[in-house]
C-alpha cells in the first residue's frame, strides 16, 4: 500500500464545522456519518445519489461519457447525468474536476511526499509452557485429530496445524522454545532457541513441527515464568534483523511457582524490555492460569486492547485466553497477535504537508481517501479519538489546530490494513471542504 500526500485542489478557505475541521464557512461540510443515500432510488426525483459523498443532489445535463461533462462535473454512470465533482469522483481529464484528474479520479495536484506503507516482515519467538499441569502429551500426526483430551495434546495439534496451514499476511518466521526445560531463572538458556527462526508455513515433517510433537510435558523444573520472560527479552533484543519486526509470545496455563513469583515483578521485566527496546511481548493463557495475572503481564508487554479471547477478564483485554487449546482458537489468537505485531498504516505523518501555491495551509481543508482499483472511498473526519464511530471508518488529528499526525480510527485502520498492496491512501489539502462525520 502507498500513502500519498497531495495539495492544491483550490476552493475557498473554510471554518470548523460540527464534528471536525472543515465545511463551507457555516459548518456545512457534507457528512458521512449518516449518508443520505447509496442509490438514487433513495432520493426524491429529480435528485440523484452522488456516490462519493452519499448525498442527494440535483442532476445536470444528460451524458453518456465523461467527455460530455465539463466545468468541474463528471458523468454519473448509473443515472447518466452530469454531477458536480468532488474528491474521488471519476474523470478522464481536468474538465471533470475542480482540481486535477489523477489516475482516473479527481484529486489535488502537487505531490508533497509519498512513502510505502507495506507491513514489515515479522519474526516471532514463541515459548510454550511444558509443565506437568498441561497433562498428557501426544505425537502430532498431520491430517488427524488429537488422540488425547488434554491441554498438552490440544496445544501440540493446534500449534502444528497453525504452522503448517497458516497463510501469513506478511513474510513471517518463528523460533521456538519451551519453558522450564532447565532450572534457569536468568533467561540465558533461551538463546539459542530449540528451533531457530523458520519461515512459515512449514511442512508437516519440518524440524519445528517435529520438535513440538516430541515435547515431553513432564513438569520439568516448575513454572519458571521469570526465566521465560527474561529469555524472551534477551532473545528478541539480541536477534533483531534489519527491516523486520520482532515480538515474543509466551503460552502458559499457570502462575509462577519457581524463581520470582511476584507477578508485578514479572510484569516489570517485559515493561522495561518494551521501554528500552520497543519490542513487545504477547501473552496467551490456557485453562488453569490466573487471568488477572496474565492480563497484567499482557498490558506490561505492550499488547493493544481487543474484545475477543478475553475469558472472564472485562473487555477490552490485552491477553488471549484459549481455554484448553482445542479447536482453532489458539491459531486464531496467534493470527490476531501477528496482525497487532506488524506495523499497520494507521498513523500518517503530515509534517510535510504544505499549502497550495499562494495559499496558507488550512487544516480544515484536508481529506483522506482510499483508492482500491476502480473504487475511491473518502474517509470522513471526527474531532478526536473519543468520537470515532463504531459503524464506519473515520480519522482525526493528533492536535486539531496544529497537527503533526493523522490517526485512523479502528474501523478505518481495519479497512486500510486489509486493502492490500496496490491500494493508495491519499491525504489531500487545499480542497473546498473536509468531509466530516456529523
N, C-alpha and C positions, 0 to 999 in steps of 0.2 A: 504494500500500500504506500502511496505517496501523499504527503500533505503539502499543499501549496498555499502561499500567502500572496494575495493579489491586491491591487489598489487601483482606483481611478474609474469608478462607474459613473461619476458625475452625480448631479442632483443636488438639491439644497440641503443645508445642514438641518439636523432635526434635534428636538429636545427629548427628554426622557419620558417614555410612556409607562403605563402600568405594567408591572411585571418585569421591567428591564429597560436598558437603554434603547433608544430608537423611537421611531414614529415619524409623524409628518408635521411636528410642531404643536400638535394638540393631543398627544397620547394616542394617535390613531394608527400606529403600525399594525399591519394585518397579522392577527394572531393565528397560532396553530394549535392552541390548547383545546379548543372546541371547534373543529373545522365545520364550515357551513355545508360543505358538500364533498363528495368523492365522485359523483356523476352528475350530469346536467339534469337528470330526472328529479334531483332534489332541489332544483332551483325553480323559481317562478318565471315562466316564459314571459318575455323572450330571453331572459338572462340564461347564461350557460356557466358551467363549472370550470374555473381556471385551476388546473390540477396542481400547479406549482405552489399556489397559496391556499388552495382548497376553499376558495370563496366564489360566490355567485357574482358574475359581472355582466355588464351589458355587451352584446356582441357588436362587432364591426362588420365590415363588408364580407360577403361570401368569398371563400377561397378554396382552391384545390391543391395548392403548393405553397411553400414558404416564400417563394419568389413573388407571389401576388400580394404579400403583406409588407408594408413599408412604414417608416416613421415610428420605429420602435414597437412594432406589432409583429405577431407571429401567427401562423395558421394552426389553430387548434384542430387536431386530426379527427377527433370524434364528432365535433359539431360542424366542422368545415367552415369556420368563420375566423376572421382576424381578431385577436385579442391583444390587449396591452401586454408587452413583455415584462418579465421580472427575472430575478436571479434564478437561473436554472431552466428557463424555458428554451425550447429548441430553436435553432436558427441555421440558415445557410450563409448568412453574411451580416454585416453590421446594420443593414436596414431593418433587420428583425429585432434589434436590441437597442436599449437605451445606453448600453455600454459597448462591449465588444463581443463578437461571436468567437468563442474559444472552444475548439474541438466539438462543434455542433451544438453548443449550449451558450446562452447569454451569460456573460461574466464580466469581470473587471479587467482592465488592461494593466500591464506592468508587473511582472513577477518580482516580488521583493526577495524572497528566497524559497528554496524548496529542499526538502530532506526526506529520506526514506523512513517509513515507519514500520518496516517489516520486523516482526518479533525476533529477538535474539535466539540463537540456538541455546539449548538447555542441558545442563549436567545435574544429575540428581545423585546424592549419596544417601542410600536407604539403609537404615539399621532396623532389624527385626528382633523383637523380643522372642527368645527361645527358652524361657524359663519353664519350669515344670507345670505352672498353672495353666499353660497353654494346652495341656492334655496330650493325648497320644498322637504321635506324628504318623505320617504315611508317605509313600512314594508317589510322585506325580506320574500319571500316565495320560499322555495327550489324547484328547477326544473322549475321555471318560469322566465320570462324576466322582467326587470324593468318597472313598470307601469307608471312612470312619467319621462319625459325627463328633468332631472336636474342633476347637479353635485352631489348633496346630495344623490339622489336616485341611480345614477350610481355607486357612491363610495360605498354605502351600499351593493349593489349587488356584486360589484367586490370584495370587501373585504371578504364578507361572502362566496362567491364561492371559493375564494382562500383558505380560512381557512378550508373549507370542503373538497376541492378536491386536495390540494397541496400534492405532494409526495416529501418531503424534502430530499436532498441528505444526510443530517446528522440529528441526533436527534435534533429537534427544538422545542422550546417553545416560546410563545408570551404573553406578558402582554399588556393591552390596557387602553388608557385614551383618553380624548378629550380636546381640547384647549379652554380656556376661559370659563370653566364651573363656575369659580368664578372670582373675581377681583384680583386674586393673581398675583404679578409680581416677587415674590421671588422663585417660584417653589415648595414651601412647600406643596401645595395641590396635588402634583402629586405622592406623596408617602405616603400611599399605592395607587396603581392604582385602577381604577374602576373594572377591572378584572385582577387578578394576573396571574402569569406565568401558561400557559396552553399548554400542549403538542399538537403538530399539527401532523396530521389533526384532526379536531373535528367533532362531529355530528352536523347536521343542527339545532338541538334544544338545542345546548350547551349554557351555560351561556354567553360565549364570543360572539357567533353569535347573541343571543337574545339581548345583550346589544347594539351592533351596530345597530341592526334592530330597537330598541326602541328609538334611539337618536333623540332628537328634535333640528333640525338645526335652532334655532330661533335667533341666533346672540349673545345671552348671554352678555358678558362684552367686546365685541370688539375683535380685533385680537391682542392678547397678546402673541406675539412670544417670548418676553423675558421670561415670566413666563414658557412657554412650554419648551424652551431650557434649562433654569435653572432646571426645573423639570426633564427633560431627563437626564441632567448631574448628578443631585443628585441621582436619582433612579438607574441609571446604575452603578454609583460608589459604592452605598451602598448595592446593591443586586447582586453582582457578586457571582457565585458559582465556587468552585474549579474545574478545568478541563473543564470549559465551556467558550466559547466566549460570550461577551455581547456587544450589539450595540443598539443605539437608532435610531428611524425613525420618522421624522416629515412630515406629509402630509398637505399642505396648499394651498389655492388659492389666497392669498393676502399678502400685505405688513403689517407691524406692524402699528396699529392705536392707541394702548394704551401702557402703560409702556414706556420703552426706544424704540424709533422708529428709532434710528440711526443704520443703517444696519451694519456698521463696528464694532460698539459696540456689536451688537448681534453676529456677527461672532467671536468676541474675546471670548465670553462665551464658545463656543464649541471648539475653538482653544486651549484655556487654559485647558479645560477639557481633550482634546486629549494629550496635553503635560504632564499634571500631572498624568493621569491615563492610557494613551494608548488606551482609549476606543473611538470608532468612532461614529459619528452622521451623518446619511444619510438624504438627503432632497429630497422629491418628491413634485413637483409643479403641480398645476392644472390651467386650463384656468383662467385668471384674475390676476395671480401672476406676479410680475416683475421678468423676467427670470434672468437678470443680478444680481439682489439682491440675488436670491436663489442660483445662481452659486457661488457667494461669500461665502454664508453660507456653501455650499457643499464642497468647497475647504477647508475652515476652519475646517470642521468636519472630514476631512481625507479620503474622498472617492477617489478611484482610477479613473483615466480618462477612458472614454469609448466613443464609437461612435454612440450609439443608444439613443433614447429618449431625444435628445438634444434640440428639439424645434428650436427656432431661435438663440440659442447660438452656436457659432462656435465649431465644433468638433476638438479634443475631448473635452467633457464636463465632469462635475463631479456630476451634479444633474440629476434628471429624470423628464421629462415633460410628463405627462399622459393625457393632454388635459382635456376633461370633464369626464374622467374615464370610458367612455363607452367601451364595449368590454372587451378584455383580457389584455389591455395594462398595467393596474395597477398591475395585477397578474404577468405579465412578469417583470415589474420593481422590484417588491418585490423578485422575484426569482433571478434577477440579483444582487440585494443587498445581498441576502443570500450567493450567490456564492463569492462575494467580501469579505463578513464578516468573513467567516471561513478561518482559516489558510490553505493555499494551498502549496503543495510541490514544490515550485518554487525557493527555495533558499536552497543550500546544504552546510553545514559546512564541509570543507575539512582540518581543522586544525589537524585532527587525521590521515591524510594520510601519510604513511611512505614508504620509498624506499624498494624494494625487497632486500633480504639479499645480502650483498656485493656490492650494488649499491648506487649511490647518487640519491636522489629523483629528477626526471626530470618532471616538469610540462608540458613539451612538449610531453610527452608520456602518456597522460591521455585520456580516452574515457568515454562517458556516454551512457549507453544502457537502454532501457525499455523492460522488458520481460513481455509479456501478453500471458499466456498459452503456446502455441507452437511457438509463434512469438517473435523474438528478433529484436528490432529496434535500430540501432546505431544513436544517435542524434549527429550531427556534431557541431563543434565549430566555433564561429566567434570571431573577435578581441575585440569587445566591444558592449555595448547596442545599439549604433547607427548603427551597422552593422547587427542587427537582420533582417533576411529576412521576407517578408510578406507571402511567399508561402510555408514555411516548418519550422519544429521545429529546434531549434538551442540553444546553450548555450555559455556563456562567463564567464571569471574570473572577480572578483571584481578588483583585482590588478594583471595584467598579469604576472609580474615577481616574485611576492611574494603573491600568492592568499591565502585568508582565506575562500572564499566562491565561489561556482559555482552558477551563476544565470541562470535560464531558460528563454529564450525569450518567448514572449506572446504565440506564436503558440505551443511551447514545453510545456509551462505551461498548456495550454488548453488540450493538448494531455495527459499529465501526470495526470491532475486533473480528467479527465473523465475515466481514466484507471480502477479505482475501486480497492477495497480491493483485495489482492491476487496478484496484479501486483508487479513487482520489478523494482526499479530504481537503476541501478548499476553505481558506479564510479570506474573505474579501472585504475591503474597506472602500469608503468613498461612495457608497450606494445611496439611494434615495432614503431608505429606512432600514431598520432592523426588524426582522420577523421575530415576534415575541410570543411567549405563552401568556395569555391574558386570563 
